Amino acid sequence: MLCKRVIPCLDVRDGRLTKGIKFAGNVDIGDPVATARAYYEQGADEIVFYDITASHERRDIMLHVVDRVASQIFIPFSVGGGIRSVEDMRSVLLSGAEKVSVNSAAVKDPDLIRRGAEAFGSQCVVLGMDVLRVEPTGDAPSGYEVVIHGGRERMGMDALEWAREAERLGAGEICLNSIDADGTKDGYELTLTRLVSDAVRIPVIASGGAGNPQHMVEAATSGRASAALIASIVHYGDYTIAGIKELMRQKGVPVRMSW
C-alpha cells in the first residue's frame, strides 16, 4: 500500500494564519511563514496554503507571502485562492509552489483545469472542492453540493459529477473539504470522502474535521483517501505531526516517518 500523506493546511487572510469553524468565525492564530517552517521540521509530507478571501474579494493571491513560505520549506507546496487564469498559475509556481489549487474559478470556467494541465502537467493542478451536505435533488442526487467563494455561494452542482468532470479535464488530485465538518474536530465526512474516492482514479485528500489521529486513520481506511489535511489539531498544539504519524503507524496505516 502506498504511504498516506499528512498535510497541514494554512488558511491565510490578510497575510496572517487564520482558522474558523464551518467557514465562519475566523480568528488570527499566527504567522504562516514560521508555522510552515515548524510543520516542515516536524515531518509534514506537504503544505497546503489557501488565501481564503482572494476569490470572494476578486483579487490576486498574495504572492509575497507564498514566496516567503516557499523559502522556508523543502517539501511539496500547494497554493490556492484567487487563481483565475493560466498566468495566475504560472505566477504561483514561479513564487515557489509545486502545485496550484483551483476552486471557485474552475467551477465558473471548467476549461481552466484543462488549460492548466496542458501548460504545466496534471500533477500541478489540484481541484479544491468545498462541499455541503444537502437533501438529494435532481441537481445534487448524491446529497452533496458544490459551494464556492469560501462557502458563500451554492452552485446546484453534484459533488461526484464535478469530481469526475475535473478528472476528465486533467486535474491530478482533489482536495475535498466538507463544510459541515470543517473545524469541528468531530472527524472527517467519511461518506463523502469514500464516495468521491470511489468515483475517481486520482488521489483524494480528505479535509475538514480532524480532531485526533484516529480520524486520520478512518479517512485513510474507511474513507479510502490518499492523504489527510489537518489544521486545528496542530495549530492549537493538540498534536505534533510526528506524533500523529506515529499513532497512525501503530494503527497499521503506512506513513513516511522522519527516522
Steps between C-alpha positions, in 0.01 A plus 500: 500500500624849419587722793223732613593868513451735793449854373466808724279773356576869539191718453632851451310828516669840468837325519424333837419142591133463591254229599125477524223244535277409206656786301397763757634680806862506387755624753866597462726224631846597384764537232459261204870508413623391844220246525582345162865469603404329826276249322772425247744430784241276671478274195206627293476332159366814331368844588177646363455879500164667433452876467144454622347834398673556165219349289219668690682836489586440132865586550830329426662267749764650733809378314745660742364278779516193273862582419591536869340167589665323206842624613460321834384151397644227280198279442215523247306825538148551364349849476143612433278805522414749228658296218295584191732448203802311370704814563391496864612138518836588348552782750429269793734231369774756441454615860601155621190279498508153345120481461217744444154446644203628302153514646246777438650609168500141371131460583426815301742405220569122502732529199747674733591152626578377148704809415700472821566130452615556142731784605654347812393135522217337691728444799499878555122548493298428813123542506387649830140403574293657776197278555179537700274211603146558366179313435543302177348680201513471124794741496683329787382137504790389722383734778822703476508840331795708381534843665740778397641833620589369844162336560301808400343382172321170443530379142234229461776265377539142613839444665555155346425618148730799540780277629468271196493796262808656657689174463396479135625855443841419643503566875768288664359503852191607696505673837153427637383728778178436688348828614287311753806349668745791458667601826268289717763239604220241480659303218502507123183460296576137418200432278587793275869406498428141406250593228742737329799267546303222332377729222844601370839342437710798613607554863248653739604702805249486786451842656289642781440367849820336624508496880737214575719247316224238503298727271790492256517122522129490414547736204775276361310175554121549506522816290760354262678837482860527380579778746354689793501877538533630854482842659352559846656198669851622420436875496384489863770259615280197568739280300824521307524364149762249609269384779206467264703291258624270774146436622384435143787259449405314817149458355643339187479800264819537294653845538840653431692537824788745547725238656 
